[in-house]
Amino acid sequence: MAKKILIVGGVAGGASTAARIRRIDESAEIVMFEKGPHVSFSNCSLPFHLSGIVENSNRLVLMDPVSFKSKYNIEARVQQEVVSIDRAGKRITVKHLVTGEVYEERYDYLVLSPGASPIVPQLEGVQLPHVFTVRNVVDIERLNQYIKEGQVDNIAVIGGGFIGVEVAENLRLAGRNVSLVEFADQIMMPFDYDMVQILHKEMHDKGVELIVGDGLKRVTEQYVELHSGKQVQAQVVVLAIGVRPETKLAVDAGLEIGALGGIKVNANYVTSDPSIYAVGDAIEVYHQLLRKPTRLALAGPAQRQARAAADHLFGMQHQNKGVIGSASIQIFDLACAATGINEKVAKQAGIAADSVYIIAPDKVGLMPDSNPLHFKLVFEVPTGKILGAQAIGKGNADKRIDVIATLISMGGTLEDLKELELTYSPMFSTAKDVVNLAALVALNVLNGRFKQIHVSEVRELVESNAVFIDVREKGEFANGHLVNAINIPLSELRERMHEIPSDVPVYVHCRSAQRSYNAVMALQNSGYNNVFNVSGSFLGICLSEYFNDVTTGREPIVTKYNFK
């Protein structure tokens, strides 16, 4: 007898589950319910409608109910909300949101993929008509229409995660005045504080008023007021504070909910009811690095969960390795990507971790459009196990992060990364790619071949009058340097080594830490035992310091910023 499978939610997780079930079983009766007017839309592409990159919002919809029926024999019912589950009778109650009709459907198996909804804080003014959230095609159409018809110029985006940053960027590309407000001291939490300063600078340089360390207090018709008392002019407010898993249906049905508020599932995405599966943003998943449950609202994992659930439903085996969290984003001119855990998260979890920060060309320097790629590699001490990485640049940051994500998933170490054979062409990369270079530097640090400090430590050392040796050439030094640095170019180091004190710590830097590494090794091999390389060096220092300097008015530790 053919199975009857009902699916709640028609976007990434739900639609993928339905399609996979059909590929396995041609005879199954599959019905998918979506309370919105669209199924199978590209929710990750929604912000790009605001700038016109996706000019026609109809293109955001990947497949309609007619296509689902004709191509896959899947019945997709839109604007129909599943309001309750009768687990004992294996039935659901459905409400048609247009006609008001209420009816029941029986099931053999039920798949929950209701997603997550935007968090709307209980604050004064958030219900005003010029306050928006972004979850689906209807939301983005309403927001875009309101902005255009109202000739809106000033917009405040609240929340500096992926959605908030993409909304802010696309509104700025559309010529609007945009303020981005983030309660934490940084946007884009997958990136460490030192790396995210590059993103802060990019937002600032492109004309976004970026406000960090301040939160929303209330909304009025003309402005938003922050906790600090600052008022930000805003004819439109977009709330992108975060998302909350849609669990009401599961809770009302008595399904088990995890400690983090998502639906609890086993390794095969089965809930506490063996006839009910759950996938996507509404569930809790296992983090293979932190070794505990987490929530991960990403389309890629949802797609894999959908396939695994469908396979298990038909007795096919699946190995659940857990998630690591890999994501990428374009922020104006910068490609940004991260995988695994960052250094801050590792240390909060009690994992002994260290990192290296590499600045290297994304392709051979004499090739057109060669640009610096900023790459941070996080690893466990003393095992050298790779824990995470972050990459930012104008080139293929995502390619490098995908390499690291693969190694993390395979339990890879720095030794594995060092020996990893990658493709090479001067137009695409360097013979020793930045990921290989990062492994070599990290192994040197891990094995104690030299010592380093991070760019985040430089300000305190400068303010305490520590000894910094700048080994760049004189012309480079003249174009900007640390306020107390001593310039001894690498080309003169051996003749002038006597000028460097040997009884105090010495911190050496160049532009990107490669020449300074050679200088550190020369000093160590000449009897200097307390020498440190500045990871990231002067370019990294300038990027790390700039945003906070210009937005807080604090005294710079450089005579002039140099970002070249």
N, C-alpha and C positions, 0 to 999 in steps of 0.2 A: 504494500500500500504506500502511495506517495506521501512523503513528509510535507506537512504544512508549516512553513517557517515565516514568522512575522518579525519585522525589523523596525525598531523605533529610531528614527533619525535617518535622514537621507543624504548626508554630506559625506565626508571622507570615509569614516569608519563604517557607517551603515551601507552606503552604496558599494563600497569595496567588498563587504561581506556578501551582499546580495549577488554581485557579479561572480565571485568565487564559488558560491554555492551552485549557481547555474552551470558553471563550467564542470563541476563535479557530478551534478545530478540533473539531467534534463527533465525528469518527471516531477521534481519538487515544485510545490506551489509556494511561490515567494511573493509576499506583500510587504511593501515598505511604506511607512507612514512618516510624513514630514509636516510639522505644524506651520511652517512657512510656505511661501508660494513657489519656492524653487528647491529642486534636489540637485545634487552633484554640481555645486558651484565652487569656484576657486576662492575660498575665503582668504587665503594668504595674499591674493592679488587685489583685494578690495581697495586698499589705500591708493593704488595706482590709478584709479578712476578719478581721483581728486585733482591730479595733475594733467590728465588727458593722455597719459601713457597708455592706459586702456580707455580709449575715447568713448566707446559704446558699452554701456553697462551690460548689454545683452551678451557680450562676449565672456562675461564672468560666469555665465551659466553654461556648464559643459555638456549637460544632457537633460532633456525634458522627459516627462512621463510617457509621451508618445514614443520617443526613441527607446526608452527602457523596455516598453512593451514589444515594439517591433523587432528590436535587435537581440533582446535577451529573454523575452517572455517573462519580464518582471513587472508586476503591477505596482506603480508608484503613486500613492495617494497624497496629494499636497493639500495644505491648509486643513489637515485633519490631525487633531491632537489626541494622542493616547492619554487618557486621564486616570486610568486605574488598571491594575492587574489582579485577576482572580487566580492565584497560584493553584489552589485546590482544584478548581474547575478548568484550569489551563485556558483561560479566556482573558481578553482585554476589552476595555470599554473605550470607544472612540467617539470624539465629538468633532463634527464637521463645522469648522469655524466660520463658514460662509452661510450655510443653510440652518445651522443650529441642530441638525439631526444628531442623535446619539444612538449608537448601535454597538453590538458586540461582535468579536471575531475569536474563534477558537484557534489554538496553536498546538503543534507538537513540540516545537522549540521556539523560544523567543530570544531575540538579540537586541540588547539595549545599546544605543549609540546616540544619546541625546545631546552630547557635547557639553559645553560650558557657557555660561552667560556672563556678560560684563558686570563687574562689581560697581554698584552705584551707592556711594556712602550716604548715610542719613545726615545730610547737611542742608543748611538753609539755601534755598534757591535751586537745588539740583533738578527740581521738577519743572522749571521754567521752559518755555518752548524753544529756546535757543541753546539748550543743553542736549547733547547727542552722545550716543554710544555707537560702536561699530562692531556688528556681529555678522550681518548677512547683506545680501544685495539690496534689499529694501532699505536698510539703514544707510548704506553708502549713497544710494540714490537720493534719499531724503536730505542728507547732509549736503550733498553737492548742489542740489536744487535750492536749498535754503540760502546757501552762500551766494550763488549766482543771482537769484531773484532779488535777494536783499542787498545786493552790492556790498557784501561784507568785506571789510578790510582787515580788522583786528580779530585774531582767533587765539584762544588759549587752549592748549592741549595739556591735560593733566595725566601724567604718568609717562615715565621714560623707558618702558619696555619696548619690545619689538613693534607692537601696534602703534603705540604713542609716537615713537621715533619715525616710523614710516608715514603716519598721518601728518606729522609736523613737516617732514621733508617734502612730501607731495604738495601740501598746501603752500609751502614756500616756493616750490617750483612753479606753482600756479600764480605767483606774484602776490600772495597775501602776507600780511605782517603776522608773524607767528611767535607766540611765547610758549615754551615747553617747560612745564613745572614738574619737578621730581622731588618727592619727600626725602629720599635717601641722598647721600652725598655724591651720587653718580648715577648716570643712566646706564642701561644695558648691563645688568648684573652678571651675566656670564663672563664678562671681562673684568680682570683685576683693575684696581684703582690706577695703577701706573699706566696700563695700556689704554684705559678708557679716556685718559686725558687727550689722546689723539682724536678721539671722537668728539669730545667736548670742544676742542679747537675747531674741528671741521664744522660743527653746527654753528658755532659762534662766527666763524669766517663767512659762512654762507647766509648770515643775516637772521638766524633764529635767535631770539632772546632765550637763552638757556638759564633756568633758575634751578639750582640744586640745593638740597638741604632745607627745603621749605615746602610746606604742604598746603592744600586747599582748606580754607576755613569756611568760606561761604561764596555764593554766586549771586550777583545782582544783575540787573538788566544792562548795565554799562560796563561792569568790570567784575573780576574775581578778586577776593581778598584772601591773602595767604596768612599763615600762622604768624609770620613776622610783622604783619600789619601792612605789608606792601600791597598796593593795588595795581592790578594788571588789566589794562583796557581790553575788553573782549565783547564783541558782538555775537560771537559764537563760542561755545565751550564744548570741547570733546573730552569725555571721560574715558581714559584708557589706563585705569588704575590696576587692572588685573581681571582675572576671570574666576568664576566659582563653578565647580562641577554641578551639572543638573542632576540632582539625585532624588528629587521629591517623589518621582514615580517609584523608585527603588525603595526609598524609606517607607512610603505608604504601604508597599507590598511586603514589608518585613524582611527585605534582603539585608545582608550584613554590610555595614559601612565601615571603612577603614579608619585608622587613627587620624588621617589627614583630611578626612571628609569626603573622599571619593568612594565609589562602589568597590568593595573588596572582591577580588577574583583570584582564582588559583593560577597555576602555571599555564593552563589551557584556556584562560579567560572565562571560566565557568564561575558563576556567582554561587552564593550559598544555596541556591536552588539548582539542582542538576539539569533542569530543563531550560535554564535561562543563562545566556552569555552576556557579557558586557565588554565593549571596546571603546577606545578613543579618549577624549578629554575628561569624561566623567569617571574614569576608573583610577585606581592606584596601581602603580607598577613597581617593579623591583629595580633599584639602582645597583648595578653590578660593582661599582667602585666604592660607594658608601655603604653597601650591604644592608640596605634598609628600604622600606617603601618610600616612594616619592610620587609626585604628580607631574606629568609632562604633557603639556598641550601643544603637540607638534604633529603635523600631518604624516610625516614619514613613519613614526612608530604606530600611529593609528592604522595606516595601511597594512603594516606587518601584523598587527594584532588581528585585523579583520581576516586576513588569510589564515592565520593560525587557528582562530575560532572556527572558521568554516571547515578547515581540514579536520579538526578534532570532532566536530559534529558528525563527520562521516568516518570516524575511526582512523584517521591518518595521523601519524605521530608528528610532534613538533617539539623542538628543544628551545626552551625559553631561557635565554642568556641574560635577560634583563636589559636595561637601557643605560646609555652613557650620556645622552643629551648632546646632540650635534645640531648646530644651527648656523645660518649665514644671513647676512643682510647687506644691502647697498645703502650707504649713507652719503648722499651727494657724490663726490668723486672717489669715495673709498669703498672698496670691497672688504667686508669684515666677516670673520667666521670664528667659531669656537667649538670645542668638543671636550667631553669629559668634565672634570672639575677644575676650577681655578685654584690658585694658591691660597686665597682667603678661605674658600670652602674646605680645602684639604686640612688646613690648620684648625679650623673650627671643629672639624670631625675628629681631631686628635691624630691625624696622619702626619708622620714626620715627612715633610716635603720641602723641596727647594726648587728653584727655577732659574732659567737663563733667558735673557732677552737679547735677541739677535736682530741686527739691521743689516740686510744684505740685498743685493740687486735681485729683482724678480726674474730677470733675464740678463744675458751678457750685456755689460755696460755700454758697448758701442752700438748696440742694436736700437732701432727706433722705439720710443716709448718705454725704455728701461727706467724703472722707478724703484725706490727703496721699498722693501717689504719688511714690516715690523712683525717679529715672530717671537712669541713667548712659549717656552716649553716647561711644563710642570712635571716633576718626577718624584718618586718615593725614595727616601733615604733609609737604609743604605742599599736597597735592592736594585735601584735604577729602573723600577717599573714605571712605565709612562702613565701619568694620571690625567693629563689634559694639555691643551694647547690653544693659543689665540693668535690670529693672524690679521693684520690690517695693512692695506696698501692699495695702489691703483691697479695692480695686476691680479693674478689668480690666487687670491688668499684662500678661496674655497678648496682649490685643488690640494693645497698643502694640508689643510685641516682634514680633508677626506683621507689623506694618507695616514695621519695620526689616529683618526677615528678607527681605521682598519686595524692598526697596530694595537690600540687599546682593546678592541673587541677580541683580539687574538692573545691578549695577555702579554703584549710585547714590552721589551725593555730598551734602554738606551743602546745596548750592544746590537740589538736587532735593527734599530733605526740607523745606527752607524753603517751597517752593512747592507742596508736596503738599496737595491739596484733600481733606479728610476730612469725614465727616458730623458734624453738630453738633446736639445737643439738650441743654438744661440738665440733663436726667436722666441723660445718658450721658457727657458730656464738657464741655469748655470751648470757646469759640469759637476760641481759639488753643490747640490741644491741646498736651499736654506734649511730644510728639515734635516739633512745629513749633517750640515754644519752645526746646527743646534745640538745634535746628539754628541758630536765631538767635543764641543765646548762643555756640555753638561757632564760628560764623562771626566773631563779634566777637573771640573769642580768637585764632582762626586769622589774622585780618587785623590783629591788634595794636591793636584799638580800646580794649581794656583788658587788664589783667593779672590773673591769679588764682592762688590757691594751693588745694590740696586739703585736705580735713579731716585727712588722714593726716599733714600737715606741721605742724599747729597746735601739738601738744604740744611739739615741739622749740623752736618759736618762743616759746611762752609761757615755757618754762623758761629761755630766753635773754633774757627781759625785753623782747621786741619790743613795739612799740606797736600795740595793738588798739583800734579805735574801734567801739563797739557803738551802732548807730543806731536801736535799738528804743526804744520809749517807756519812761518811768521805771518804770511798773508792771511791765512785762515784765522790765526789768533787775533789779528787786528780787526777782523770782521765780527768779533764777538767772542767773549770768553767768560769763564767764572771770575768773579770779582777778585778773588785772592789767588788765582792760579799762577804758577810759574811756567813760562813757555820754554821748554827744551825740546825742539823737534827731534823726532826719531833719528833723523839723519845726523844729528849732532850728539846723540845721547852718550855714546861711548867716550867721546872727548870731554863731555861735561858732567859725567856721572858723579864727580866729586862735589858738585853743587847740591846734590840731593842728600838730605839728612838721613842717617841710618839708625838714629836712636828714637824715632817716632814713626807712627804709621804713615805711609805714603800712598796716596790715591792717584792712580794714573788714568788718563782718558785721552781719546782722540776724537774723531767725529763719530765713529760707529763701533768702537771697541776692538777693531782688528789690529791697527797699528799699536794701540796701547797694550794689547795682549803680547805682542812681540817685545815691547819695552819692558813689561813686567817679567817676562821670562829672562830677558837679558839682565835685569837687575837681580833677580833671584839667583841666577847663575854667577853673579858677581858678588854674592855675599849679603845681599839685602833680604832680610827674612820677614819683614813686616810691610809687604807691598800688596796692594789691592787693585784689580782692574775694575773700572766703573762700567758695569753692564749697561749697554745702551749709549754710553759716552755722551758727547756734547749735544748731538742731535736728539737723543733720548731725554737729556736734561731739559732742553728748550721746550720740547713737546710736553714734558711732564709738568713744567712750571707755568707755561704761558697762560692757560685759561684762568687758573686761580689768581695769577698776578693781575691780569687785566680786569677781572670782575670784582676783586676784593681790594685792589689798590695797595697790596702789600709790596714791600721793597724787593725788587728782583735780585736774584743772586748771579745774574749774568749782566755783562755790560751792554750786550745787544743780542737779541734772539737771532739765530741762524737756522733756518729750516731746510737748507740745501745740502 
